[in-house]
Amino acid sequence: MAELLRIEEPPPTPSPAPSPQWSAFLELGFRPLYLAGCFWGALSVALWIFAPGLLTARLPGVIWHAHEMLWGFVATIAVGFLLTAGTNWTGINPLKGPALGGLGLLWALARVGYLVPGSVPFWLAATCELLFFAWAAVALGRAVYGARSRRNYGVPLLVLALGVSDGLFLLAVWQGDYALLMQHLGTGLLMMALIALLVARRVIPFFAMRALPGLEMPMHTRSGHVQLAASGLAIMCGLLGWPQASAALLAAAGAIALIQVVAWKPWAVLRVPLLWILYLGYAALGAGLLVAAAQSAGWVLRIAWPVHVIGVAGFSVLIIGMVTRTALGHLGRPLRADGLIVACYGLVIAAAALRLLALLPTAWTQALLHASVGAWVLGFGLYLWRFLPMMIRPRMGQPAPAIRSAPLPARAPR
């Protein structure tokens, strides 16, 4: 898996800002899906807190919020990243142009459909969303298997499994089985955590050693394999109704993540915001897995704790770091965080901290929740304000390497 996410960007060269182009916007998966995911992440949270009366469809209230944050926001960013990374590890662009636009349209129709009351809009939305994940998985599979990139054969299957967990959640919603839908929410959350562990463990050391010449750190290949195996087995044990076994495996995966962060020399990146934000998100993800282990073992009664530690403190902090670092690289921009980008980081971190404090039973719960939402919306809003003009324009400076849209020959390098 070492070559999985080696995102090699040519060094940027100064040139006048090009004009917006549809062909540029639909060139790579990160462009439309980063923007769509971050926009929806901000808007959906605002709707959930400030306009809950609009959430009267078949996915009501907190169920809609949980679904949209995991499969509408976090998973969308993950798919955008993997479609883009696929161009680097296979030499094949999984989706571009009208095909990528069609994928984005499916995503948008699902978001709208879940807000419209009635059975027909619900099933149309569910169909569009499941097609979104299936299409992304097939496109990734075509690139990975066409290039015979054996080290990456599991990636399309993980995206497909994420879609399956979504389908099971939606089916439980239709059946009105709250206990079952919460189980499938947990499955989807851990499936997304497995993908995040896979991605982050590869890119963080690579980005750090590239940004800081002379810095050496372990890739943790063996411990990473153990970590991924433990995460996968924890999901299986949870589905089989073995909570104690699942708790032990989740604790192992979380502990490994925290050990990895320490081994990556976090003190060396304190002056590099593009790096420490990723370290912080990965550490929070590891802590979230430990909280999930405690919840599975019966030590934490409220499922809201692992959901928010993993989802808000882990996924969201990783996301704001990834959607800035990888976008800057692929857009040919200097790999440094200016004041506005650092402000985005601070706001998302503050939103995560305030949201966790709001879980405590205090008189300040409502005020903390509103403050968290304000910081969240502002953080992702600033990201969109900064990156939208870049995303709709061609890459600055030296063009990105040509990416083929057909499978490689049979003897292509692995």
Backbone hydrogen bonds, N-H to C=O, Kabsch-Sander energy under -0.5 kcal/mol:
donor,donor_aa,acceptor,acceptor_aa,energy
4,L,1,M,-2.3
6,R,3,E,-1.0
7,I,5,L,-1.3
8,E,6,R,-1.2
9,E,7,I,-0.7
21,Q,392,I,-2.8
25,F,21,Q,-2.1
26,L,22,W,-2.0
27,E,24,A,-1.6
31,R,28,L,-1.2
33,L,29,G,-1.7
34,Y,30,F,-2.0
35,L,31,R,-1.4
36,A,32,P,-2.6
37,G,33,L,-2.5
38,C,34,Y,-2.4
39,F,35,L,-2.4
40,W,36,A,-2.5
41,G,37,G,-2.4
42,A,38,C,-1.9
43,L,39,F,-2.7
44,S,40,W,-2.8
45,V,41,G,-1.1
46,A,42,A,-1.8
47,L,43,L,-2.5
48,W,44,S,-2.3
49,I,45,V,-1.9
50,F,46,A,-2.8
51,A,46,A,-0.5
51,A,47,L,-1.7
54,L,51,A,-1.8
55,L,52,P,-1.7
56,T,54,L,-1.4
59,L,114,Y,-0.5
61,G,55,L,-1.1
63,I,60,P,-1.5
64,W,60,P,-1.2
65,H,61,G,-2.2
66,A,62,V,-2.5
67,H,63,I,-2.4
68,E,64,W,-2.9
69,M,65,H,-2.1
70,L,66,A,-1.7
71,W,67,H,-2.4
72,G,67,H,-1.0
73,F,68,E,-1.0
74,V,69,M,-2.3
75,A,70,L,-2.6
77,I,73,F,-1.9
78,A,74,V,-2.1
79,V,75,A,-2.5
80,G,76,T,-2.3
81,F,77,I,-2.4
82,L,78,A,-2.7
83,L,79,V,-2.5
84,T,80,G,-1.5
85,A,81,F,-3.1
86,G,82,L,-2.0
87,T,83,L,-0.5
87,T,84,T,-1.2
88,N,84,T,-0.5
88,N,85,A,-1.4
89,W,85,A,-1.8
90,T,86,G,-1.3
91,G,87,T,-0.7
92,I,86,G,-0.7
93,N,404,R,-2.9
97,G,26,L,-3.2
99,A,96,K,-1.1
100,L,96,K,-0.6
101,G,97,G,-2.4
102,G,98,P,-2.5
103,L,99,A,-1.8
104,G,100,L,-2.2
105,L,101,G,-2.1
106,L,102,G,-2.1
107,W,103,L,-1.9
108,A,104,G,-2.3
109,L,105,L,-2.6
110,A,106,L,-1.9
111,R,107,W,-1.9
112,V,108,A,-2.1
113,G,109,L,-2.7
114,Y,110,A,-1.8
115,L,112,V,-1.6
116,V,112,V,-0.5
116,V,113,G,-1.0
122,F,118,G,-1.1
123,W,119,S,-2.4
124,L,120,V,-2.5
125,A,121,P,-2.7
126,A,122,F,-2.7
127,T,123,W,-2.5
128,C,124,L,-2.5
129,E,125,A,-2.5
130,L,126,A,-2.6
131,L,127,T,-2.2
132,F,128,C,-1.8
133,F,129,E,-1.9
134,A,130,L,-2.4
135,W,131,L,-3.1
136,A,132,F,-2.2
137,A,133,F,-2.5
138,V,134,A,-2.6
139,A,135,W,-2.6
140,L,136,A,-2.5
141,G,137,A,-2.7
142,R,138,V,-2.7
143,A,139,A,-1.8
144,V,140,L,-3.1
145,Y,141,G,-3.0
146,G,141,G,-0.6
146,G,142,R,-1.3
147,A,143,A,-1.9
148,R,145,Y,-0.6
149,S,144,V,-2.5
150,R,148,R,-1.7
152,N,149,S,-2.3
153,Y,150,R,-1.5
155,V,152,N,-1.4
157,L,153,Y,-0.5
158,L,154,G,-1.8
159,V,155,V,-1.9
160,L,156,P,-2.3
161,A,157,L,-2.5
162,L,158,L,-2.0
163,G,159,V,-1.8
164,V,160,L,-2.2
165,S,161,A,-2.5
166,D,162,L,-1.5
167,G,163,G,-2.4
168,L,164,V,-2.4
169,F,165,S,-1.9
170,L,166,D,-2.5
171,L,167,G,-2.2
172,A,168,L,-2.1
173,V,169,F,-2.0
174,W,170,L,-2.3
175,Q,171,L,-2.1
176,G,172,A,-0.8
176,G,173,V,-0.8
177,D,172,A,-2.1
178,Y,176,G,-1.1
181,L,177,D,-2.3
182,M,178,Y,-2.1
183,Q,179,A,-1.7
184,H,180,L,-2.3
185,L,181,L,-2.0
186,G,182,M,-2.2
187,T,183,Q,-2.1
188,G,184,H,-2.7
189,L,185,L,-2.6
190,L,186,G,-2.3
191,M,187,T,-2.4
192,M,188,G,-2.4
193,A,189,L,-1.9
194,L,190,L,-2.2
195,I,191,M,-1.8
196,A,192,M,-2.5
197,L,193,A,-2.7
198,L,194,L,-2.1
199,V,195,I,-2.6
200,A,196,A,-2.9
201,R,197,L,-2.1
202,R,198,L,-0.8
202,R,199,V,-0.8
203,V,199,V,-2.3
204,I,200,A,-2.4
206,F,202,R,-1.0
207,F,203,V,-3.3
208,A,204,I,-2.5
209,M,205,P,-2.7
210,R,206,F,-1.7
211,A,207,F,-2.2
212,L,208,A,-2.1
215,L,212,L,-2.2
224,G,220,H,-2.1
225,H,221,T,-2.0
226,V,222,R,-2.1
227,Q,223,S,-2.6
228,L,224,G,-2.6
229,A,225,H,-2.4
230,A,226,V,-2.8
231,S,227,Q,-2.3
232,G,228,L,-2.6
233,L,229,A,-2.7
234,A,230,A,-2.2
235,I,231,S,-1.9
236,M,232,G,-2.0
237,C,233,L,-2.8
238,G,234,A,-2.1
239,L,235,I,-2.1
240,L,236,M,-1.9
241,G,237,C,-0.5
241,G,238,G,-0.8
242,W,237,C,-3.0
246,S,242,W,-2.2
247,A,243,P,-2.5
248,A,244,Q,-2.0
249,L,245,A,-2.1
250,L,246,S,-2.6
251,A,247,A,-2.4
252,A,248,A,-1.8
253,A,249,L,-2.3
254,G,250,L,-2.6
255,A,251,A,-2.5
256,I,252,A,-2.2
257,A,253,A,-1.7
258,L,254,G,-1.8
259,I,255,A,-2.2
260,Q,256,I,-2.6
261,V,257,A,-2.0
262,V,258,L,-1.8
263,A,259,I,-2.2
264,W,260,Q,-1.3
265,K,262,V,-1.5
268,A,265,K,-1.9
269,V,266,P,-1.5
270,L,267,W,-0.7
272,V,269,V,-2.1
275,L,272,V,-1.9
276,W,269,V,-0.6
276,W,272,V,-2.4
277,I,273,P,-1.8
278,L,275,L,-0.8
279,Y,275,L,-2.1
280,L,276,W,-2.5
281,G,277,I,-2.1
282,Y,278,L,-2.4
283,A,279,Y,-2.5
284,A,280,L,-2.3
285,L,281,G,-2.0
286,G,282,Y,-2.2
287,A,283,A,-2.4
288,G,284,A,-2.5
289,L,285,L,-1.9
290,L,286,G,-1.5
291,V,287,A,-2.1
292,A,288,G,-2.5
293,A,289,L,-2.1
294,A,290,L,-2.1
295,Q,291,V,-2.4
296,S,292,A,-2.5
297,A,293,A,-2.0
298,G,295,Q,-1.0
299,W,294,A,-2.8
300,V,294,A,-1.0
301,L,299,W,-0.5
303,I,301,L,-0.5
305,W,302,R,-1.3
307,V,303,I,-2.0
308,H,304,A,-2.2
309,V,305,W,-2.6
310,I,306,P,-2.4
311,G,307,V,-2.3
312,V,308,H,-1.8
313,A,308,H,-1.8
314,G,309,V,-1.2
315,F,310,I,-3.0
316,S,311,G,-1.6
317,V,312,V,-0.6
318,L,314,G,-2.2
319,I,315,F,-2.9
320,I,316,S,-2.4
321,G,317,V,-1.5
322,M,318,L,-2.8
323,V,319,I,-3.2
324,T,320,I,-0.6
325,R,321,G,-2.5
326,T,322,M,-2.1
327,A,322,M,-0.6
328,L,324,T,-2.5
329,G,325,R,-1.9
330,H,326,T,-2.5
331,L,327,A,-1.9
332,G,329,G,-1.1
333,R,328,L,-2.6
336,R,334,P,-2.0
338,D,336,R,-0.6
342,V,338,D,-2.4
343,A,339,G,-2.0
344,C,340,L,-2.0
345,Y,341,I,-2.1
346,G,342,V,-2.7
347,L,343,A,-2.5
348,V,344,C,-2.3
349,I,345,Y,-2.6
350,A,346,G,-2.5
351,A,347,L,-2.6
352,A,348,V,-2.3
353,A,349,I,-2.6
354,L,350,A,-2.8
355,R,351,A,-2.1
356,L,352,A,-2.0
357,L,353,A,-2.1
358,A,354,L,-1.9
359,L,356,L,-1.1
360,L,357,L,-1.5
362,T,360,L,-1.9
365,T,362,T,-1.2
368,L,364,W,-2.9
369,L,365,T,-2.4
370,H,366,Q,-2.4
371,A,367,A,-2.3
372,S,368,L,-2.4
373,V,369,L,-2.3
374,G,370,H,-2.3
375,A,371,A,-2.3
376,W,372,S,-2.5
377,V,373,V,-2.9
378,L,374,G,-2.1
379,G,375,A,-2.5
380,F,376,W,-2.4
381,G,377,V,-2.2
382,L,378,L,-2.5
383,Y,379,G,-1.5
384,L,380,F,-2.2
385,W,381,G,-2.3
386,R,382,L,-2.1
387,F,383,Y,-3.0
388,L,384,L,-2.4
391,M,387,F,-2.6
392,I,388,L,-1.4
393,R,390,M,-1.5
396,M,331,L,-2.4
404,R,91,G,-1.8
412,A,409,P,-1.7
